[in-house]
Structure formats: structure tokens, C-alpha cells
Amino acid sequence: MQRELTFPDLCRSGRGDLSWRKIIFRRHKPARLNSQLQPTSSGERIGSLDFLRGLAILGILIINVETFSYPDPWSPYKFGFAGELDHDTRFWVYFLAQGKFFSMFTLLFGVGFYIFLERLEQKGLGLKAMDIYARRLLWLFVFGVVHAYLIWDGDILYHYATCGFLLFPFRSFSVRRLLLVLLIPVAIVLYNAYESAGRAQEQYRAFTDATAVAETDRSEADRKAITSWENRTSKKEADRTEMPVPRQTYFESIATNAEHTRVHKGVIFYQGILFRTLIMMMLGILLYKLDVFRDYRNLPHYWLITATVLAIALVVNYLRYYQWTYAYFEPVRSVWRAWLFAFPKELLGLAYILLFNGIYQRWLQNLSFRPVSMAGKMALTNYILQSIICGFIFYGYGLGQYNQISRTELLPIVAAIWVAQLVLSWWWLRRFRQGPLERLWRRLTYGRS
């Protein structure tokens, strides 16, 4: 009987010296690589990050719902005001929520970016890790663009993906170097605040110079300067004009989204928040390097620092949003006040991260029932689902409640969506390891690697 040839026999013989080696390595290399690229197990996940991500994704809805509800959601007086209670509701919502959960989510994206690369590098994938990370961001960009054009033009995902590429060079920076780099976008935001206050000062000077001129001698420029300042500083009444419900059909909604989403024109990120986004992402990397998400006690005087940041943030946000809600007709002309109001959202978002991270680790991490953490594990799915639900409630192709609901009445709707998402996340993750979009994102990221 002929003896079966072994691999050394094949190598010594002239038969397929190279071809057999290629066949064998082609057969076994993917198996080894695939074993390295398994989904993160429950033991590897950092529980506090899932919890914080769940809080952030639920909290984002408090503000995002307004963009579905009103023609001008940011206005402190135009729409959604049926009475004084609505003004108070807006103040508390903006004081405690506006931009804060977005800042939390942005910071956590920075953490996730760093962890993803760190784990790939620990598996010894070399340049392969860079390829995988680039594909992950590319598909996130695609998800965001599809979301923006087909569902909601306020998408943030493609902006995050673009910032993820910009963030890549900072992955290996030390804490000290990151702090130094962080000063650059901070300085840019402060400079923009300085310029904004300067423009208000120039407009006020033009107004005072024009009013000093006798009325009969005023030029057209003088009259324009007076009218412009008076319009800016006059208290407005709520606009209760009946407006047609937009997006009567789904195809009309797609056309409207295409008007506002300008990716096809080369605008692949939001210019107005680029530096703020990078600031929060770098802060996320800093906190992860300090290892506070695994054990908050790794940061000395953690609770004192948290209490201090929270107290300062609450004071700054109270002043900022009181002015924005009740004194919107008083332009900020002081440079110092403009700088004080430069980072209210980011400051309170950071305070929330520190506060709830500590609370989770101190009291919640041993609980067996964690619905908020489950929502955080399905953050991508829940984010897209919020847009689908809100579009159905407010747009013409759904229930058509656009501009029909006051700001106070929005809150029960938000609460109902929260309950639905918490229940759905719990139900889904009892049956599957990942959310549906998270699973798709993973498969597209790794492909056949």
C-alpha cells in the first residue's frame, strides 16, 4: 500500500514545492484570523460604557424630536409655545439636555474609537487593524448618508465617521500630549466666541452712532442700522400661524432630505461643530487612558472632581439657557460672557459622564436587569429607529402631527418612545448577541477577513 505523503515529504519532493505551501496557508490563515475577529464577549465589554451609551442615545431624543416637530426648533419664541408653561419647559429641557447627551455620545464615540483600535492591535493584526478600522468608519459613513437621505436629514453618523479619520493620528498620544493638542480646538472655539461678541459690539456701535444723528439727516445706512438693532433686541410673540404638514409622501421626504443633506456636493461633515466634536472625542480618549471607565477610583479625588465640574457646568448652563430662553433679545456683547457661554453643552456633558459613570460602578453594575445598558448595546439601531418613529409621528406620510404639539406635550411622547426602545432592546438581546444594525455593521466591517 502506498504511504500517504506528509507535508515534509511534499516539501522535499519536487512535486508542488510552492503550490502546496500556498494551498495549505490559504486554507489555514483565514481560520486563524477569523478566530481573532470574534465579537466582543460579555466579559470583555466595559459595563459602564454600555450604560452611559444607553443614557446618551435616549437623551438625544429629547432634543432631536423637536427637529421633527417644528419649522424652527431652536427658536426661543416661534413655535411650540401654547402658554408660559411651554417657555418654562423649554428652559428646563435646554438647561439640562440640549447638546449634553450629544456631547456624551460624542465623547463615548472617541472612547469606542480608541478601544476598537486597541483591541485590534492587541490581537497582533498589524496593518490589518488599520484596514479594518478604515472599513468600519467607511461603513458608518455609508449608514449615515443613507439615514440622512432616506430618513432624516439631521443625521450625525457620517460626521462622526469623518471625525474618526481625523482623530486617527492621536491614538498613540500620551495624556500630556493629548491635553496640549486639545488646546488647539479649544482656542479656535474661544476665538469664534470672541468674534461673535465683537460683531454684536459693532452692530451696537452702528446703532448708537445712527441714533446720535438727527432724524432728518440720517442716511439709508443709519436707518438700516437702527432697524436691524431694534429688530434684534425686541421681544417677539409666539408664531401660531397654521402651517401645512410637510413631506406628504415618503418620496417628497426623500427630496427634502436631499435639499438639506449636501454630501453629494462634497460637504461630508458639519463645519459648525467640527472642533467641538473633536474636543469631546479627545476627552473620551483621555478618560479612557485614565482608566476611569473600568474603575473610577483610578482617578484620585474622583467624586470631588465630579462635583466641582458638575457645579460649574450647572451654573454656566443655567445662565446660558436662561438668557437664550427668556432674554434672547439681549445680544451677548461682553467677550468674557461670550467665553463663559462657549462650552456649556460640552462641560455639562462631561459632568454627566463622570457622574453617571461613578453611579453605575458604585451602585448599579451588579444589578442583573440592565435595560439602559441593553439600549446602549444597540445604540446604532436605536438611533435610526428614533428617526423612523419620529418621522411617522410628525410627517405627512405618517400621522402628520407636525407643529401640532406644544413643547410640554412632547415630553410624554419622548417617554413613550423611551419605554418602547428599552423593551425592544431587552427583548432583542435576550435572543441575539447584537442589535440588527450592529450585526450588519460588523459583517460589513470584517467582510471575509
Summary of the structure (lengths in Angstrom):
residues: 449
radius of gyration: 26.7
end to end distance: 40.9
largest distance: 119.6
contacts: 1360
relative contact order: 0.16
helix: 71%
strand: 0%
